[in-house]
Amino acid sequence: MASKLLRAVILGPPGSGKGTVCQRIAENFGLQHLSSGHFLRENIKANTEVGDMAKQYIEKSLLVPDHVITRLMLSELENRRGQHWLLDGFPRTLVQAEALDKICDLDLVITLNIPFETLKDRLSRRWIHPPSGRVYNLDFNPPHVHGIDDITGEPLVQQEDDKPEAVAARLRQYKDVAKPVIELYKSRGVLHQFSGTETNKIWPYVYTLFSNKIAPIQSKEAY
């Protein structure tokens, strides 16, 4: 098994189960799960320069532009040069992918292909604790008390863009932006696509793929 540091990216539309898959990869293989959403929240909370820039867009319900996200993520990666990592939520666009190219070569890019109806159902059952970014799904990881965050006891909300009428537009937008990124990684031979409607059925294939690149830290599959 090569001792080279593993550099991986996960791509997938909202509701594709990306967060769950990332968590399992991190637990089974010891990769750092680097989520752009998490870093954005941390920087906004800490009132950093990049956090303040991002906040101006988020407050207006606009997408945070490439140059802001890229600056944020590249500085986080700079601090993690000696670690195996898995990027989640970055790169979202071709501009971001090209910026990432300048600092590293990716070993693995996985993309989750989930049918539209499944995504629509999942998102309509999704509730969020905004301060922490914790996500609940009423079907497969409901909160202990309906509408309440397990850890803080604060109320959960359903995001406007998780409501059915907004989902179709979000998915269309994701496809348009992700397509050139997916094509780029496909042409490099590092892209692996996984299709299905259930994360638990996709997971064994993802586990096998990563096992071929890096030794699991647990002797058995955790799930």
N, CA, C and O of each residue as an XYZ file, in Angstrom:
892
protein
N       0.862     -1.198      0.000
C       0.000      0.000      0.000
C       0.893      1.241      0.000
O       1.790      1.368      0.834
N       0.646      2.139     -0.925
C       1.496      3.325     -1.040
C       1.348      4.207      0.199
O       0.272      4.307      0.787
N       2.473      4.853      0.584
C       2.392      5.728      1.761
C       2.042      7.157      1.339
O       1.939      8.051      2.179
N       1.862      7.364      0.036
C       1.509      8.680     -0.503
C       0.210      9.190      0.148
O      -0.691      8.406      0.448
N       0.130     10.480      0.355
C      -1.083     11.058      0.940
C      -2.224     11.015     -0.067
O      -2.046     11.336     -1.242
N      -3.390     10.616      0.408
C      -4.542     10.487     -0.493
C      -5.297     11.818     -0.591
O      -5.602     12.458      0.415
N      -5.585     12.207     -1.822
C      -6.329     13.440     -2.102
C      -7.607     13.055     -2.834
O      -7.555     12.586     -3.971
N      -8.746     13.248     -2.195
C     -10.016     12.807     -2.789
C     -11.054     13.917     -2.739
O     -10.994     14.819     -1.904
N     -12.019     13.822     -3.672
C     -13.121     14.793     -3.749
C     -14.415     14.010     -3.917
O     -14.449     12.995     -4.614
N     -15.480     14.483     -3.278
C     -16.802     13.874     -3.496
C     -17.721     14.934     -4.114
O     -17.787     16.070     -3.645
N     -18.423     14.536     -5.169
C     -19.367     15.419     -5.856
C     -20.755     14.803     -5.786
O     -20.901     13.581     -5.813
N     -21.758     15.639     -5.697
C     -23.123     15.113     -5.691
C     -24.101     16.237     -5.428
O     -23.766     17.202     -4.742
N     -25.308     16.128     -5.964
C     -26.298     17.183     -5.766
C     -26.806     17.233     -4.330
O     -26.565     16.305     -3.559
N     -27.507     18.305     -3.961
C     -28.109     18.373     -2.623
C     -29.021     17.161     -2.418
O     -29.814     16.813     -3.293
N     -28.897     16.522     -1.242
C     -29.755     15.368     -0.954
C     -29.207     14.048     -1.450
O     -29.885     13.025     -1.357
N     -27.964     14.050     -1.988
C     -27.419     12.808     -2.564
C     -26.827     11.880     -1.512
O     -26.429     10.760     -1.833
N     -26.762     12.330     -0.257
C     -26.170     11.495      0.797
C     -24.671     11.710      0.930
O     -23.968     10.914      1.553
N     -24.187     12.810      0.329
C     -22.755     13.115      0.362
C     -22.207     13.177      1.790
O     -21.152     12.620      2.095
N     -22.950     13.867      2.651
C     -22.489     14.034      4.035
C     -22.307     12.700      4.741
O     -21.325     12.496      5.455
N     -23.267     11.782      4.538
C     -23.205     10.454      5.163
C     -22.016      9.671      4.628
O     -21.274      9.056      5.393
N     -21.837      9.696      3.308
C     -20.722      8.959      2.687
C     -19.385      9.515      3.192
O     -18.468      8.753      3.501
N     -19.281     10.842      3.274
C     -18.039     11.471      3.768
C     -17.717     11.028      5.189
O     -16.574     10.709      5.517
N     -18.748     11.017      6.018
C     -18.569     10.622      7.420
C     -18.037      9.183      7.505
O     -17.142      8.887      8.296
N     -18.600      8.304      6.684
C     -18.167      6.902      6.703
C     -16.742      6.744      6.182
O     -15.966      5.952      6.717
N     -16.397      7.496      5.139
C     -15.028      7.428      4.603
C     -14.046      7.905      5.677
O     -13.009      7.283      5.906
N     -14.392      9.028      6.337
C     -13.517      9.585      7.376
C     -13.324      8.579      8.508
O     -12.207      8.383      8.987
N     -14.427      7.934      8.938
C     -14.345      6.988     10.062
C     -13.592      5.715      9.695
O     -12.859      5.168     10.518
N     -13.770      5.243      8.462
C     -13.160      3.976      8.066
C     -11.715      4.098      7.597
O     -10.924      3.166      7.746
N     -11.375      5.258      7.027
C     -10.044      5.378      6.422
C      -9.189      6.491      7.020
O      -8.047      6.690      6.605
N      -9.739      7.218      7.995
C      -8.934      8.235      8.673
C      -8.656      9.476      7.851
O      -7.736     10.233      8.160
N      -9.445      9.694      6.798
C      -9.263     10.920      6.007
C      -9.898     12.088      6.740
O     -10.911     11.926      7.422
N      -9.304     13.263      6.600
C      -9.923     14.482      7.120
C     -11.068     14.852      6.183
O     -10.859     14.996      4.979
N     -12.282     15.009      6.726
C     -13.437     15.420      5.912
C     -13.463     16.941      5.902
O     -13.768     17.570      6.915
N     -13.145     17.528      4.759
C     -13.059     18.989      4.658
C     -14.270     19.516      3.903
O     -14.342     19.429      2.677
N     -15.217     20.063      4.652
C     -16.472     20.538      4.057
C     -16.424     22.053      3.877
O     -16.151     22.789      4.826
N     -16.690     22.514      2.654
C     -16.661     23.959      2.404
C     -17.728     24.663      3.243
O     -17.500     25.775      3.721
N     -18.889     24.030      3.429
C     -19.960     24.624      4.240
C     -19.521     24.832      5.679
O     -19.806     25.863      6.288
N     -18.818     23.830      6.218
C     -18.325     23.913      7.602
C     -17.324     25.067      7.737
O     -17.409     25.864      8.672
N     -16.374     25.147      6.792
C     -15.362     26.207      6.875
C     -15.979     27.596      6.693
O     -15.541     28.564      7.316
N     -16.994     27.683      5.840
C     -17.692     28.967      5.666
C     -18.328     29.400      6.987
O     -18.173     30.541      7.423
N     -19.052     28.458      7.620
C     -19.712     28.788      8.905
C     -18.689     29.215      9.951
O     -18.895     30.193     10.670
N     -17.565     28.463     10.031
C     -16.525     28.777     11.029
C     -15.953     30.175     10.798
O     -15.752     30.938     11.743
N     -15.691     30.502      9.526
C     -15.086     31.800      9.208
C     -16.061     32.950      9.422
O     -15.666     34.042      9.830
N     -17.343     32.697      9.143
C     -18.357     33.731      9.372
C     -18.477     33.996     10.877
O     -18.558     35.141     11.322
N     -18.486     32.891     11.649
C     -18.599     33.020     13.105
C     -17.396     33.774     13.684
O     -17.531     34.575     14.609
N     -16.221     33.497     13.119
C     -14.992     34.122     13.639
C     -14.752     35.512     13.059
O     -13.757     36.158     13.387
N     -15.668     35.977     12.190
C     -15.521     37.298     11.552
C     -14.177     37.486     10.857
O     -13.584     38.563     10.927
N     -13.698     36.439     10.186
C     -12.456     36.597      9.423
C     -12.774     37.433      8.185
O     -13.936     37.663      7.851
N     -11.718     37.879      7.517
C     -11.915     38.710      6.316
C     -12.715     37.938      5.258
O     -13.661     38.466      4.675
N     -12.319     36.672      5.020
C     -13.007     35.874      4.003
C     -14.429     35.526      4.469
O     -15.345     35.432      3.653
N     -14.608     35.335      5.783
C     -15.933     35.068      6.346
C     -16.879     36.248      6.137
O     -18.046     36.074      5.786
N     -16.350     37.451      6.361
C     -17.174     38.655      6.170
C     -17.558     38.843      4.702
O     -18.666     39.278      4.387
N     -16.613     38.503      3.801
C     -16.911     38.611      2.365
C     -18.037     37.635      1.988
O     -18.973     37.989      1.273
N     -17.919     36.410      2.486
C     -18.917     35.377      2.162
C     -20.285     35.743      2.724
O     -21.313     35.535      2.079
N     -20.280     36.294      3.940
C     -21.532     36.623      4.638
C     -22.390     37.595      3.834
O     -23.617     37.497      3.821
N     -21.724     38.534      3.165
C     -22.464     39.530      2.373
C     -23.299     38.861      1.276
O     -24.407     39.302      0.971
N     -22.756     37.800      0.693
C     -23.486     37.086     -0.370
C     -24.577     36.209      0.226
O     -25.701     36.173     -0.274
N     -24.235     35.503      1.299
C     -25.188     34.563      1.916
C     -26.415     35.307      2.431
O     -27.541     34.830      2.290
N     -26.193     36.478      3.030
C     -27.329     37.259      3.558
C     -28.294     37.693      2.453
O     -29.477     37.921      2.701
N     -27.770     37.802      1.231
C     -28.629     38.188      0.094
C     -29.119     36.957     -0.672
O     -29.691     37.071     -1.756
N     -28.883     35.776     -0.087
C     -29.250     34.497     -0.730
C     -28.565     34.324     -2.089
O     -29.141     33.751     -3.014
N     -27.343     34.822     -2.199
C     -26.573     34.649     -3.432
C     -25.510     33.583     -3.214
O     -25.091     33.331     -2.084
N     -25.078     32.959     -4.305
C     -23.991     31.985     -4.201
C     -22.698     32.731     -3.881
O     -22.440     33.810     -4.414
N     -21.895     32.139     -3.005
C     -20.594     32.745     -2.686
C     -19.706     32.584     -3.934
O     -19.563     31.470     -4.438
N     -19.113     33.670     -4.436
C     -18.368     33.563     -5.696
C     -17.099     32.714     -5.602
O     -16.554     32.473     -4.525
N     -16.659     32.275     -6.776
C     -15.497     31.383     -6.871
C     -14.284     31.901     -6.119
O     -13.637     31.154     -5.385
N     -13.972     33.190     -6.302
C     -12.711     33.691     -5.725
C     -12.736     33.652     -4.201
O     -11.690     33.472     -3.577
N     -13.909     33.816     -3.588
C     -14.006     33.793     -2.117
C     -13.851     32.353     -1.609
O     -13.063     32.090     -0.701
N     -14.607     31.434     -2.203
C     -14.538     30.022     -1.784
C     -13.141     29.459     -2.020
O     -12.597     28.741     -1.181
N     -12.566     29.796     -3.178
C     -11.239     29.273     -3.520
C     -10.201     29.746     -2.505
O      -9.368     28.967     -2.042
N     -10.261     31.019     -2.172
C      -9.302     31.561     -1.200
C      -9.447     30.856      0.149
O      -8.455     30.485      0.778
N     -10.681     30.681      0.579
C     -10.967     30.010      1.850
C     -10.425     28.577      1.849
O      -9.707     28.177      2.765
N     -10.780     27.806      0.804
C     -10.430     26.385      0.788
C      -8.930     26.163      0.590
O      -8.351     25.266      1.203
N      -8.304     26.967     -0.253
C      -6.866     26.758     -0.479
C      -6.069     27.060      0.783
O      -5.052     26.417      1.043
N      -6.526     28.043      1.577
C      -5.788     28.313      2.819
C      -6.000     27.180      3.831
O      -5.091     26.858      4.597
N      -7.196     26.573      3.837
C      -7.437     25.416      4.723
C      -6.550     24.236      4.292
O      -5.983     23.539      5.133
N      -6.439     24.022      2.982
C      -5.626     22.903      2.476
C      -4.145     23.123      2.780
O      -3.402     22.179      3.049
N      -3.741     24.370      2.731
C      -2.344     24.714      3.046
C      -1.986     24.237      4.456
O      -0.863     23.799      4.708
N      -2.966     24.330      5.376
C      -2.729     23.914      6.772
C      -2.765     22.406      6.951
O      -2.462     21.897      8.030
N      -3.137     21.687      5.893
C      -3.308     20.234      6.031
C      -2.442     19.458      5.036
O      -2.829     18.402      4.534
N      -1.289     20.003      4.776
C      -0.407     19.400      3.775
C       0.000     17.977      4.121
O       0.218     17.153      3.232
N       0.102     17.688      5.428
C       0.588     16.362      5.832
C      -0.529     15.359      6.107
O      -0.274     14.315      6.707
N      -1.760     15.648      5.683
C      -2.882     14.762      6.017
C      -3.541     14.202      4.756
O      -3.521     14.822      3.692
N      -4.128     13.006      4.909
C      -5.032     12.495      3.867
C      -6.314     13.308      3.975
O      -6.785     13.563      5.084
N      -6.893     13.725      2.841
C      -8.155     14.464      2.971
C      -9.167     14.142      1.889
O      -8.853     13.614      0.822
N     -10.422     14.499      2.233
C     -11.575     14.310      1.351
C     -12.322     15.635      1.297
O     -12.824     16.113      2.314
N     -12.395     16.226      0.113
C     -13.080     17.515     -0.048
C     -14.552     17.314     -0.356
O     -14.920     16.472     -1.174
N     -15.388     18.097      0.307
C     -16.841     18.001      0.139
C     -17.380     19.418     -0.077
O     -17.253     20.280      0.793
N     -17.989     19.649     -1.258
C     -18.529     20.988     -1.546
C     -17.550     21.888     -2.278
O     -17.874     23.031     -2.600
N     -16.373     21.387     -2.539
C     -15.347     22.113     -3.299
C     -14.495     21.083     -4.010
O     -14.097     20.105     -3.378
N     -14.189     21.247     -5.297
C     -14.588     22.340     -6.173
C     -16.004     22.116     -6.722
O     -16.378     21.001     -7.085
N     -16.777     23.205     -6.773
C     -18.140     23.138     -7.325
C     -18.163     23.525     -8.795
O     -19.025     23.085     -9.555
N     -17.194     24.361     -9.185
C     -17.202     24.905    -10.547
C     -15.862     24.614    -11.216
O     -14.896     24.231    -10.558
N     -15.820     24.802    -12.526
C     -14.588     24.574    -13.284
C     -13.483     25.527    -12.824
O     -12.321     25.132    -12.735
N     -13.841     26.773    -12.535
C     -12.845     27.755    -12.061
C     -12.211     27.260    -10.756
O     -10.996     27.347    -10.577
N     -13.047     26.739     -9.844
C     -12.532     26.221     -8.575
C     -11.653     24.988     -8.810
O     -10.609     24.833     -8.176
N     -12.083     24.117     -9.725
C     -11.317     22.886    -10.021
C      -9.940     23.249    -10.579
O      -8.939     22.614    -10.245
N      -9.899     24.274    -11.429
C      -8.618     24.682    -12.018
C      -7.688     25.291    -10.966
O      -6.470     25.122    -11.028
N      -8.279     26.003     -9.996
C      -7.469     26.576     -8.903
C      -6.893     25.458     -8.035
O      -5.738     25.524     -7.613
N      -7.705     24.431     -7.772
C      -7.245     23.284     -6.962
C      -6.115     22.548     -7.682
O      -5.164     22.087     -7.051
N      -6.225     22.443     -9.000
C      -5.204     21.798     -9.837
C      -3.816     22.369     -9.615
O      -2.813     21.658     -9.676
N      -3.780     23.669     -9.355
C      -2.473     24.336     -9.248
C      -1.722     23.911     -7.985
O      -0.501     24.046     -7.905
N      -2.465     23.394     -6.996
C      -1.760     23.050     -5.751
C      -1.661     21.545     -5.489
O      -0.876     21.122     -4.640
N      -2.444     20.733     -6.204
C      -2.330     19.289     -5.954
C      -2.906     18.467     -7.103
O      -3.667     18.965     -7.932
N      -2.515     17.188     -7.126
C      -3.093     16.227     -8.078
C      -4.057     15.348     -7.306
O      -3.687     14.777     -6.281
N      -5.287     15.231     -7.783
C      -6.272     14.387     -7.093
C      -6.078     12.920     -7.465
O      -5.737     12.589     -8.600
N      -6.302     12.050     -6.481
C      -6.200     10.606     -6.719
C      -7.557     10.004     -7.063
O      -7.656      9.091     -7.883
N      -8.597     10.528     -6.425
C      -9.936      9.949     -6.563
C     -10.980     11.047     -6.556
O     -10.937     11.954     -5.725
N     -11.921     10.959     -7.489
C     -13.090     11.848     -7.444
C     -14.306     10.944     -7.546
O     -14.449     10.198     -8.514
N     -15.188     11.006     -6.547
C     -16.390     10.186     -6.650
C     -17.598     11.093     -6.839
O     -17.708     12.154     -6.224
N     -18.497     10.647     -7.705
C     -19.709     11.422     -7.940
C     -20.911     10.515     -7.704
O     -20.937      9.371     -8.159
N     -21.907     11.036     -6.988
C     -23.101     10.261     -6.636
C     -24.237     10.637     -7.580
O     -24.657     11.793     -7.636
N     -24.726      9.648     -8.316
C     -25.850      9.874     -9.244
C     -27.113      9.308     -8.611
O     -27.277      8.092     -8.516
N     -27.988     10.178     -8.185
C     -29.203      9.746     -7.493
C     -30.409     10.232     -8.305
O     -30.432     11.389     -8.727
N     -31.410      9.375     -8.533
C     -32.570      9.811     -9.336
C     -33.260     11.040     -8.746
O     -33.315     11.226     -7.530
N     -33.780     11.866     -9.644
C     -34.408     13.132     -9.249
C     -35.508     12.936     -8.201
O     -35.570     13.673     -7.218
N     -36.377     11.936     -8.417
C     -37.497     11.717     -7.474
C     -36.982     11.422     -6.071
O     -37.544     11.893     -5.082
N     -35.898     10.630     -5.991
C     -35.313     10.291     -4.683
C     -34.791     11.555     -4.001
O     -35.017     11.766     -2.809
N     -34.086     12.397     -4.775
C     -33.545     13.641     -4.212
C     -34.670     14.537     -3.712
O     -34.578     15.124     -2.634
N     -35.727     14.636     -4.506
C     -36.857     15.495     -4.139
C     -37.475     15.019     -2.820
O     -37.767     15.821     -1.933
N     -37.667     13.693     -2.709
C     -38.245     13.132     -1.475
C     -37.334     13.385     -0.281
O     -37.789     13.805      0.783
N     -36.028     13.122     -0.472
C     -35.089     13.283      0.642
C     -35.053     14.726      1.126
O     -35.082     14.988      2.328
N     -34.991     15.656      0.184
C     -34.868     17.062      0.575
C     -36.120     17.564      1.275
O     -36.042     18.416      2.160
N     -37.282     17.036      0.879
C     -38.518     17.489      1.522
C     -38.614     16.954      2.956
O     -39.414     17.442      3.755
N     -37.781     15.934      3.277
C     -37.790     15.357      4.634
C     -36.593     15.859      5.452
O     -36.309     15.339      6.531
N     -35.898     16.870      4.930
C     -34.653     17.311      5.549
C     -34.884     18.554      6.406
O     -35.493     19.527      5.962
N     -34.388     18.504      7.633
C     -34.472     19.644      8.551
C     -33.063     19.944      9.056
O     -32.238     19.045      9.222
N     -32.811     21.224      9.295
C     -31.437     21.655      9.566
C     -31.357     22.489     10.836
O     -32.276     23.237     11.171
N     -30.209     22.337     11.548
C     -29.897     23.214     12.675
C     -28.894     24.243     12.131
O     -27.703     23.946     12.041
N     -29.362     25.457     11.765
C     -28.486     26.392     11.036
C     -27.164     26.743     11.723
O     -26.145     26.796     11.035
N     -27.118     26.987     13.046
C     -25.827     27.403     13.621
C     -24.712     26.369     13.440
O     -23.555     26.738     13.238
N     -25.052     25.075     13.512
C     -24.013     24.042     13.439
C     -23.925     23.403     12.071
O     -22.906     22.805     11.726
N     -25.006     23.527     11.275
C     -25.034     22.836      9.984
C     -25.474     21.384     10.094
O     -25.447     20.659      9.099
N     -25.890     20.931     11.319
C     -26.346     19.540     11.459
C     -27.614     19.321     10.646
O     -28.535     20.138     10.649
N     -27.628     18.180      9.946
C     -28.755     17.870      9.059
C     -29.469     16.626      9.575
O     -28.831     15.633      9.922
N     -30.784     16.688      9.623
C     -31.600     15.534     10.015
C     -32.494     15.154      8.838
O     -32.912     16.001      8.047
N     -32.771     13.869      8.748
C     -33.749     13.417      7.758
C     -34.816     12.646      8.516
O     -34.499     11.732      9.278
N     -36.078     13.005      8.313
C     -37.157     12.414      9.120
C     -37.267     10.914      8.908
O     -37.827     10.217      9.754
N     -36.736     10.390      7.778
C     -36.818      8.945      7.535
C     -35.664      8.178      8.160
O     -35.877      7.209      8.889
N     -34.402      8.625      7.865
C     -33.314      7.752      8.332
C     -32.396      8.321      9.406
O     -31.582      7.570      9.942
N     -32.478      9.597      9.751
C     -31.828     10.026     11.012
C     -32.624     11.168     11.646
O     -32.159     12.306     11.703
N     -33.845     10.843     12.128
C     -34.694     11.888     12.723
C     -34.119     12.379     14.052
O     -33.383     11.651     14.719
N     -34.458     13.623     14.440
C     -34.043     14.083     15.770
C     -34.797     13.290     16.844
O     -35.864     12.736     16.579
N     -34.227     13.241     18.070
C     -34.901     12.513     19.162
C     -36.272     13.121     19.441
O     -37.247     12.411     19.686
N     -36.324     14.464     19.399
C     -37.593     15.167     19.605
C     -37.897     15.921     18.315
O     -37.057     16.670     17.816
N     -39.093     15.723     17.780
C     -39.426     16.318     16.489
C     -39.217     17.838     16.491
O     -39.728     18.545     17.359
N     -38.460     18.323     15.509
C     -38.271     19.768     15.358
C     -37.219     20.383     16.261
O     -37.055     21.603     16.290
N     -36.487     19.520     17.020
C     -35.516     20.047     17.996
C     -34.145     19.403     17.757
O     -34.049     18.194     17.548
N     -33.086     20.223     17.790
C     -31.725     19.714     17.629
C     -31.336     18.854     18.831
O     -31.552     19.251     19.976
N     -30.759     17.669     18.568
C     -30.404     16.727     19.642
C     -29.411     17.325     20.645
O     -29.514     17.076     21.846
N     -28.456     18.110     20.154
C     -27.351     18.533     21.014
C     -27.659     19.819     21.776
O     -27.370     19.916     22.969
N     -28.247     20.813     21.091
C     -28.457     22.115     21.751
C     -29.883     22.322     22.256
O     -30.129     23.196     23.087
N     -30.837     21.504     21.747
C     -32.237     21.717     22.111
C     -32.865     22.897     21.376
O     -33.993     23.291     21.672
N     -32.120     23.465     20.404
C     -32.650     24.610     19.646
C     -33.543     24.115     18.505
O     -33.445     22.957     18.098
N     -34.419     24.995     17.986
C     -35.343     24.550     16.941
C     -34.642     24.261     15.603
O     -33.644     24.891     15.253
N     -35.195     23.295     14.876
C     -34.722     22.976     13.523
C     -35.584     23.740     12.524
O     -36.727     24.092     12.813
N     -35.014     23.992     11.339
C     -35.792     24.675     10.305
C     -35.716     23.881      9.006
O     -34.777     23.121      8.769
N     -36.728     24.080      8.180
C     -36.645     23.542      6.831
C     -36.254     24.705      5.929
O     -36.928     25.734      5.895
N     -35.159     24.528      5.200
C     -34.694     25.617      4.345
C     -35.664     25.840      3.196
O     -36.272     24.907      2.670
N     -35.785     27.108      2.827
C     -36.672     27.445      1.701
C     -36.308     26.630      0.463
O     -37.181     26.153     -0.262
N     -34.983     26.477      0.233
C     -34.590     25.799     -1.010
C     -34.658     24.276     -0.905
O     -34.307     23.583     -1.860
N     -35.106     23.736      0.244
C     -35.389     22.291      0.337
C     -36.860     22.013      0.072
O     -37.273     20.856      0.001
N     -37.652     23.069     -0.074
C     -39.082     22.865     -0.335
C     -39.254     22.439     -1.794
O     -38.528     22.899     -2.674
N     -40.228     21.550     -2.039
C     -40.308     20.896     -3.360
C     -40.203     21.820     -4.565
O     -39.544     21.488     -5.551
N     -40.858     22.990     -4.488
C     -40.850     23.866     -5.669
C     -39.457     24.417     -5.983
O     -39.165     24.753     -7.131
N     -38.593     24.509     -4.956
C     -37.248     25.056     -5.187
C     -36.251     23.975     -5.601
O     -35.213     24.268     -6.196
N     -36.582     22.709     -5.276
C     -35.623     21.624     -5.484
C     -35.261     21.443     -6.956
O     -34.088     21.277     -7.289
N     -36.261     21.472     -7.838
C     -36.003     21.244     -9.262
C     -35.012     22.283     -9.798
O     -34.100     21.949    -10.555
N     -35.199     23.533     -9.402
C     -34.301     24.602     -9.874
C     -32.886     24.387     -9.337
O     -31.909     24.583    -10.059
N     -32.778     23.986     -8.070
C     -31.460     23.738     -7.466
C     -30.725     22.626     -8.186
O     -29.524     22.719     -8.438
N     -31.467     21.560     -8.517
C     -30.823     20.410     -9.157
C     -30.385     20.747    -10.577
O     -29.333     20.306    -11.041
N     -31.211     21.534    -11.253
C     -30.829     21.965    -12.612
C     -29.542     22.789    -12.553
O     -28.618     22.607    -13.346
N     -29.521     23.696    -11.586
C     -28.346     24.562    -11.426
C     -27.100     23.718    -11.108
O     -26.025     23.950    -11.662
N     -27.264     22.735    -10.207
C     -26.138     21.859     -9.855
C     -25.603     21.155    -11.102
O     -24.397     21.131    -11.349
N     -26.526     20.579    -11.885
C     -26.106     19.827    -13.084
C     -25.328     20.696    -14.054
O     -24.295     20.285    -14.582
N     -25.835     21.912    -14.287
C     -25.176     22.822    -15.233
C     -23.749     23.147    -14.798
O     -22.823     23.163    -15.609
N     -23.595     23.404    -13.502
C     -22.287     23.819    -12.985
C     -21.344     22.620    -12.838
O     -20.145     22.724    -13.097
N     -21.909     21.477    -12.414
C     -21.063     20.297    -12.136
C     -20.594     19.580    -13.401
O     -19.551     18.927    -13.403
N     -21.371     19.706    -14.474
C     -21.062     18.920    -15.676
C     -19.614     19.108    -16.158
O     -18.912     18.117    -16.356
N     -19.144     20.363    -16.355
C     -17.756     20.510    -16.813
C     -16.721     19.994    -15.809
O     -15.648     19.539    -16.205
N     -17.040     20.065    -14.502
C     -16.117     19.556    -13.469
C     -16.021     18.031    -13.601
O     -14.931     17.460    -13.573
N     -17.177     17.388    -13.746
C     -17.228     15.933    -13.896
C     -16.477     15.502    -15.165
O     -15.717     14.534    -15.152
N     -16.705     16.242    -16.259
C     -16.025     15.920    -17.529
C     -14.506     16.050    -17.392
O     -13.752     15.233    -17.921
N     -14.070     17.089    -16.673
C     -12.626     17.303    -16.471
C     -11.998     16.087    -15.780
O     -10.979     15.564    -16.231
N     -12.621     15.647    -14.679
C     -12.044     14.537    -13.914
C     -12.194     13.200    -14.650
O     -11.368     12.300    -14.497
N     -13.246     13.088    -15.439
C     -13.446     11.882    -16.256
C     -12.299     11.765    -17.264
O     -11.734     10.689    -17.461
N     -11.969     12.895    -17.895
C     -10.911     12.882    -18.911
C      -9.551     12.549    -18.302
O      -8.647     12.100    -19.006
N      -9.404     12.769    -16.993
C      -8.129     12.468    -16.308
C      -8.061     11.026    -15.816
O      -7.007     10.548    -15.396
N      -9.205     10.340    -15.875
C      -9.214      8.942    -15.410
C      -9.288      8.781    -13.905
O      -8.969      7.712    -13.384
N      -9.710      9.839    -13.182
C      -9.791      9.716    -11.709
C     -11.234      9.675    -11.212
O     -11.474      9.545    -10.012
N     -12.201      9.786    -12.137
C     -13.616      9.859    -11.737
C     -14.235      8.470    -11.572
O     -14.039      7.592    -12.413
N     -14.979      8.282    -10.487
C     -15.717      7.036    -10.243
C     -17.157      7.415     -9.934
O     -17.417      8.169     -8.996
N     -18.094      6.893    -10.723
C     -19.503      7.247    -10.532
C     -20.244      6.128     -9.815
O     -20.042      4.951    -10.111
N     -21.102      6.501     -8.873
C     -21.918      5.539     -8.135
C     -23.374      5.959     -8.260
O     -23.731      7.105     -7.983
N     -24.214      5.011     -8.681
C     -25.629      5.321     -8.885
C     -26.492      4.466     -7.975
O     -26.133      3.336     -7.644
N     -27.638      5.013     -7.570
C     -28.559      4.229     -6.747
C     -29.488      5.136     -5.977
O     -29.397      6.361     -6.053
N     -30.388      4.510     -5.231
C     -31.347      5.302     -4.450
C     -31.086      5.187     -2.950
O     -31.701      5.898     -2.155
N     -30.164      4.281     -2.560
C     -29.918      4.097     -1.121
C     -28.432      4.169     -0.815
O     -27.626      3.450     -1.405
N     -28.085      5.042      0.108
C     -26.678      5.205      0.501
C     -26.094      3.881      0.980
O     -24.942      3.572      0.673
N     -26.871      3.090      1.732
C     -26.337      1.833      2.268
C     -25.978      0.832      1.177
O     -25.125     -0.033      1.377
N     -26.630      0.950      0.026
C     -26.312      0.034     -1.075
C     -25.124      0.532     -1.892
O     -24.392     -0.261     -2.486
N     -24.942      1.836     -1.918
C     -23.799      2.418     -2.642
C     -22.514      2.245     -1.823
O     -21.436      2.037     -2.382
N     -22.641      2.335     -0.499
C     -21.472      2.383      0.381
C     -20.475      1.240      0.183
O     -19.278      1.521      0.128
N     -20.884     -0.041      0.073
C     -19.874     -1.103     -0.074
C     -18.945     -0.895     -1.283
O     -17.768     -1.253     -1.236
N     -19.482     -0.318     -2.355
C     -18.661     -0.074     -3.549
C     -17.664      1.055     -3.302
O     -16.523      1.007     -3.761
N     -18.120      2.072     -2.567
C     -17.229      3.184     -2.220
C     -16.122      2.657     -1.299
O     -14.953      3.012     -1.455
N     -16.502      1.812     -0.345
C     -15.547      1.230      0.604
C     -14.465      0.455     -0.144
O     -13.276      0.595      0.145
N     -14.886     -0.362     -1.107
C     -13.938     -1.170     -1.881
C     -12.976     -0.272     -2.663
O     -11.772     -0.523     -2.701
N     -13.515      0.767     -3.280
C     -12.683      1.695     -4.055
C     -11.595      2.308     -3.173
O     -10.422      2.324     -3.547
N     -11.989      2.813     -2.001
C     -11.008      3.443     -1.107
C     -10.018      2.413     -0.544
O      -8.843      2.718     -0.342
N     -10.508      1.186     -0.294
C      -9.630      0.129      0.244
C      -8.472     -0.174     -0.698
O      -7.394     -0.581     -0.265
N      -8.710      0.030     -2.000
C      -7.647     -0.221     -2.978
C      -6.590      0.869     -2.978
O      -5.514      0.706     -3.553
N      -6.905      1.988     -2.325
C      -5.980      3.130     -2.329
C      -5.309      3.357     -0.969
O      -4.184      3.851     -0.884
N      -6.028      2.985      0.078
C      -5.531      3.289      1.429
C      -6.050      2.221      2.389
O      -7.194      1.781      2.277
N      -5.200      1.804      3.337
C      -5.615      0.747      4.263
C      -6.672      1.278      5.223
O      -6.510      2.357      5.791
N      -7.765      0.518      5.409
C      -8.789      0.954      6.379
C      -8.192      0.998      7.778
O      -7.303      0.212      8.105
N      -8.684      1.923      8.606
C      -8.181      1.988      9.975
C      -8.955      1.047     10.875
O      -8.545      0.776     12.004
N     -10.106      0.536     10.360
C     -10.871     -0.458     11.103
C     -10.843     -1.744     10.293
O     -10.930     -1.714      9.066
N     -10.723     -2.872     10.981
C     -10.543     -4.123     10.236
C     -11.826     -4.549      9.512
O     -11.781     -5.221      8.482
N     -12.973     -4.142     10.076
C     -14.242     -4.487      9.417
C     -14.908     -3.212      8.935
O     -14.621     -2.120      9.426
N     -15.800     -3.365      7.966
C     -16.587     -2.213      7.542
C     -17.429     -1.747      8.727
O     -18.024     -2.560      9.434
N     -17.471     -0.476      8.930
C     -18.198      0.040     10.104
C     -19.702     -0.064      9.931
O     -20.452     -0.007     10.905
N     -20.145     -0.218      8.673
C     -21.596     -0.244      8.448
C     -21.929     -1.443      7.603
O     -23.097     -1.669      7.286
